[in-house]
Amino acid sequence: MSNEHLSHLNDLIITENILNTVSYSCIVLQLQYEDHRRNFNIKKDATFMVTDTISNVIEKFLRIANLNDVLPENVVLVKFVFDNKHMIPPSSYIHMTLNDLRIKQNSILYFEPSAAVALTILGPNLIDKREYEWNKATTTLKMLFEFVITAFSLQSIKREQIHLITIYDNELDIISNSDKLLVDLGVNDNTWISKI
């Protein structure tokens, strides 16, 4: 075998070893989740394989941060920082690996709630408004109703006098549907609801 062939063979072996090393490398990341609506900021350190996807990272973070009421699909990666360089992830980041994004040891990943998981609730005067963060898999009409009563200080009003109307003039019937999921009542992201 010629020296040229041996050199090429050595290059292939080195490349294969590097690829194998990358696929089994672990890195420690700092994960931060800031939710302005709920007024909290959580920071956790966790170890990941560089082959983990951002989707895997979000799921693990929610688990170790005990954010059981937050669905992974309602969390977005806003940016990541390494060596004081701020980087914005591409729009297709969710199934990309840490290695694909060139996220390194001790990088900081910043997460926030997705903007598309809130309802806008207008108060009785149709001027005051509140944002209601909800979970499609668990939020019932009763939960929304209780939020409206508290958010607009309606405790002194009889419950049967409080009506929730969607922007499309559909009344959300609390008596018949209190335990139904909002999504089953036709409520979706960015629905506006008013109280009359």
Secondary structure, 3 states (H helix, E strand, C coil): CCHHHHHHHHHHHHHHHHHHHHHHCEEEEEEEEEECCCCEEEEEEEEEECCCEHHHHHHHHHHHCCCCCCCHHHEEEEEEEECCEEECCCCCHHHCECCCCCCCCCCEEEEEECCCCEEEEECCCCCCEEEEECCCCCCEHHHHHHHHHHHCCCCCCCHHHCCEEECCCCEECHHHHCCCEHHHHCCCCCCEEEEC
